[in-house]
Amino acid sequence: MEAVKQALQEAIDAQAYALAEPAPFARVSRYGDSAIEYTVRVWCKNENYWEMYYDLLEEIKRSFDRNGIEMTYPHVNVHMMEH
């Protein structure tokens, strides 16, 4: 959890439009069946919302890659058998 929270904080810190107050945060918000979910809250001015939203999503992926954190996706295993 700490590594993920640190990677999320790195992504937050890279946001030019993020406001210092209220302070942004990243916390565990749910334990799912096959994933731990996090909530990230970062405040910005209304006119910067969409640009920061998409920039943050992209930066989270880059930060996870740099820190060796793998995102979970639904998986389906198919086993083929010959008769």
Steps between C-alpha positions, in 0.01 A plus 500: 500500500774747583671455163172565317423805714850634434462448124163676509653788694774531236230528233318763705820697555554517122171686446551866416136589571470323836420729791692467827184563704301299565786253507480218245497144624508137388346236726373143487126517442394140441618141504353333190495135401826525310624856557558766759332823391635846579338841503706795382373850574670800349346845486545754221323802354186415303650614170792257542293196601493299176861562406617399846263201508649346185857603583467336841368174354791484256755592767369232737572235236851640439566514875380142547727385216801682650431344839433145375132504600274292281139605447238227522261427218226239470648171385345200329686171481404271212612137506467310174483124506521265206256212489 
